[in-house]
């Protein structure tokens, strides 16, 4: 306990700070945001070694080797390809100096310590990540239903047949219809931009 307090007092700990929106352009991760394509920063946590930049499209993680090294590894996790699961918020005890937000994105688990004085801001991030997780999980289930319904429809049409049409014409018509159906459902349910969630929960 005393070692942790001393480390923080001496500036040796790796407790993150929530960066104010007015300072987003002053952090390194801003250089890797695709502003040209409409990507927007909503939340940044910066520690001595790492930066965690949450945009409407992805988590951008600048991973530092150590507190004394300038070498960084840039990692990008698009929400559309990396599902967010297991979101938890651990609040501070009496002598703790930090709160901890935990989540898994894709197959990568994160546990980020943040100054406990910024708990209210971290609560907003927690709510946003929880909501994204719920939306993606629900939409994945609906997309599975869509795929199943297409399969059932194709099998039914195959049994019924179509008078006056050759097997090739029937095959092409069924597959084109199925493709368009799934393409529409994919566009509807496989969300890439979660700006609407961050706009709702993150106090800018």
ABEGO torsion letter per residue (X at the ends): XAAAAAAAAAGABABBBBBBAAAAAABAAAAABBAAAGBBBABBBBBAABBBBBBAABBBBBBBABAABABBBBBBBBAAABBBBGBBBBBBBAABABBBBBBBBEABBBBBBBBAAAAAAAAAAAAAAAAAAAAAAAAAAAAAAAAAAAAAAAAAAAAAEBBGBBAAAAAAAAAAAAAAAAAAAAAAABBABAAAAAAAABBX
